[in-house]
Amino acid sequence: MKKDNFTEAFGKADTDSESALTGGFELTDGSRVAVLGGGPAGSFFSYFLLDIAGRVGFVPQVDIFEKRIFSKVGAVGCNMCGGIISESLVQTLAAEGITLPPTIVERGIDSYILHMDVGSTRIDTPLQEKRIAAVHRGAGPKDSTGTRWGSFDGFLLDMAKAKGANHLQGQVTDISLVDGKPVLSVKGGESKQYDLLAVCVGVNTPTLKHFAELPIDYTPPKTSKTFISEFYLGEETVGKYLGSSMHVFLMNIPRVEFAALIPKGDYVTFCMLGEDIDDDLVRRLLETDQVKQCLPPGWEIPKVYCHCSPKINVKGAHPPFADRLVFIGDCGATRLYKDGIGAAYRTAKAAAATAALHGVAAADFRKHFMPVCTSIERDNLIGKFIFGFNRRINKLEQDRKGILGMVLHEQEKPTRPKRMSMVMWDTFTGSASYGDILLRTMHPAFLFGLVRHIVSSFLNPKNFNGRKG
């Protein structure tokens, strides 16, 4: 397929006037591309760059710099992530011909169980299909003794390598620009110059500090601290107490936006998202009755367990590109709190299409890559409003009862519209945009139902108490 024809799938080719601005910045056969980071963003970018370039008739040399070994347990292979993949991403990857093998998916999630201090209820997947995947980003927690499950990140990296990418495990010690082209210095090796550098690292790496020293206009993302841990229970116990449900906790606890227990084989992953989560806040939530009822009787927080407090991107980098440089995933633009892997896929594919079909100048990325990042950031603003509104509602017990009562009412009969249930489902999974979620909450039927159940909780508090899903 010719390059001019293939651009129809990704946007029209540049005008002659714009091409004059980007002359000399096009990738050709043998162009050298460095990808810094072999997680989802780096692997997706490498895969799609090689795929699109091959279709339009040239083959770049792609080097992925990733020192982690995803096949090993513990920190050496861990990517510090809760490991939930949304149903929309599973479907999108399948359409791309990327099917997750059963050795990667720890446990299919077919439902969410919403826990609040006023009660709990189950929310089933909309089409009764197990389309939510729980995965380990590495090979498992540090105390794992086997390799029964594969690494999701390792699967994606192998996919990129099968497409033709080179995986280099050397540690990058310095990044500079020589004659406008990025040069990477590797520990114990020679420096290499590239035609394009795709930065696909997370916000927890010190690598980003190198870009503050370059003569480019790049402001790193704003971050907040969160918490992720892995507790060993054994597969039988996990199945007995958590089943194939993700347990979500919406509690009236300051600074906590969201918390969940996620079943994964022999382990359960506990994650908390919010504003600068600390140890006291973690212990406070783990010791609530709502969390304890999901775990075996007498369970206590182990003295030693696999855990981390990674930073997350809460406001994207600006701008996430420069001449011959593009920032993808967490170090660029990503989804607020949810579906970070989905955002990595979207931004990686957009960056790859831009580089292969249009060029690698800042003007190219501004026109063809930046709109995807802007769309994500605008949607995140709506997400911040939604989470802020939820915080206000969670402060009032009657409002919490109204939300739970509406979900319980919807779940009683299969034929009832699942307005609140679907809002909760899509908020938890990241399967829909925040903009779409907000529009649904503004529907008159949704607002009427919520107000009706809030009023009912006032008028009939005894009837409400004790209702469980």
Number of C-alpha atoms within 10 A of each C-alpha: 10 9 18 12 11 17 19 10 8 13 13 14 17 17 8 9 8 12 17 10 13 19 11 11 19 20 21 16 12 12 15 18 23 26 26 24 21 31 27 28 35 29 28 24 29 32 25 21 29 22 19 23 21 17 15 17 12 17 21 20 18 25 21 26 23 21 17 20 19 27 21 21 21 19 19 15 23 22 20 21 20 22 23 23 23 25 22 18 21 19 15 15 15 12 10 9 9 13 12 15 10 12 13 21 23 22 20 21 26 20 22 22 20 25 23 20 16 20 19 23 19 20 23 19 20 13 8 9 13 16 19 24 23 25 28 30 26 28 28 30 24 17 14 16 9 10 12 13 19 23 27 26 27 25 22 22 27 17 17 26 18 11 16 18 24 18 19 16 14 16 16 19 13 15 22 18 15 10 8 11 16 21 20 22 17 18 12 10 10 9 15 13 20 20 23 26 27 24 26 28 25 23 20 18 10 9 16 16 12 12 16 12 10 13 10 14 12 17 15 21 20 14 18 16 18 21 25 20 20 24 21 19 18 13 15 12 17 22 17 12 16 21 21 20 23 28 23 22 22 20 21 19 14 12 15 21 19 17 24 24 24 28 29 31 23 18 21 23 23 20 23 24 21 19 15 16 19 13 9 9 16 18 11 10 18 16 13 12 10 22 18 15 13 17 18 14 9 7 12 11 10 9 5 8 14 18 19 15 19 18 20 27 25 23 21 25 22 16 21 26 28 20 21 24 21 26 26 34 31 29 28 28 30 30 26 23 20 22 24 25 22 24 24 26 25 22 27 30 24 23 26 26 27 25 25 26 25 26 26 28 23 21 19 27 26 16 13 22 26 21 14 18 26 13 11 21 20 12 17 23 15 18 22 15 13 17 15 13 11 16 19 11 16 21 14 12 15 19 21 24 26 25 23 28 28 22 27 21 17 18 19 10 10 8 8 10 14 20 20 22 25 19 19 18 22 20 19 21 18 23 20 18 18 25 15 13 19 15 9 17 16 11 11 10 12 18 14 12 19 23 15 14 23 21 16 17 22 15 11 10 13 10 10 19 12 11 14 14 18
